[in-house]
Amino acid sequence: MVCNIHLMIACMVIAATQAFGQVPAKAVCEVVQDGGFETGRPNANWQEVTTGLAVINIDSLHARTGSWLAVFGGQLFQLLEQSLEQPVLIPPGRAELSYCLRIPESSTDELDRLAVRLDDVVLAEYTTADQPVFAQYVRVVHNLSDWTDGMTHLLRFESSVTGTPVTTFYLDDVSMNLCPSPAPPDLFRFAARWMGAGWTGHDLINLLEAWNVSE
C-alpha cells in the first residue's frame, strides 16, 4: 500500500481494518446523559423541580447548540426556585465536568444565583455580579479528581432569583468527560516509520487509539 503524508491516517485505518477485521471500540468517555437537553421535556435523564417556569426549554435562538437548553430564572415579580439533577457514575481515573453558561440579563439583586453542586459540594456559584463575564456563552471546566471513586454522585444545578427585575441563566452542553485528550504524536516520526518498514497491525491500532480516531 502506497500513501503520501496527507493520506497517511486514512491508510492506517484501512490497514488496521484489514489486519484485524475491525478497529477496536473507543472507551466510553461521557457519563452525563443528554447534556444538551435535546430529548426535550419531560426528560428521562434529568429530574426537574421548579416553583414556576419550566427549566428545560426549546429555544434554538438562545441554545448554544441544538434546539433545547436549560433556562434558570427569567420570571418577573416573584421568587423563582429551580433545579436540575442527574446521578452520575464516576469510575476511577480522571474526570472533568464542563458546561456552557450565559447570563444574558441580570437584576440588581445580589441574592440571585445559580449554583453547581456535586453531592453536597458547591463547585461554583454565579450571581448577578458575573453577568459581564457571561454576557455570551462561556465554557466552564471543573476537575473532578476527588470524585473518581467508582461511586454514583449527584450532579445538580440549582437557582434562586427574585425577579425584580429579571435575572436569567442559560445552561447548555453539560458534559462529564472521563477521557483526557491525548497529546498529539510526533507526526514526522510516525510518518517516517510508516513510509519505511516495521509496522505491524498492533502498531496501527495503538496509533489510532493515541490519535483518538477509532469509533
ABEGO torsion letter per residue (X at the ends): XBBBAAAAAAAAAAAAAAAAGBBBBBBBABABBGAAGAAEOBBAABBBBBABBBABBBBAAABABEABBBBBEGBBGBBBBBBBBBBBBBBBEBBBBBBBBBBABBBABAABBBBBBBEABBABBBBAAAAAAAABBBBBBBBAAAABAGBBBBBBBBBBBAGOBBBBBBBBGBBBBABBBBBBBBAAAAAAAAABBGBBAAAAAAAAAAAGABX
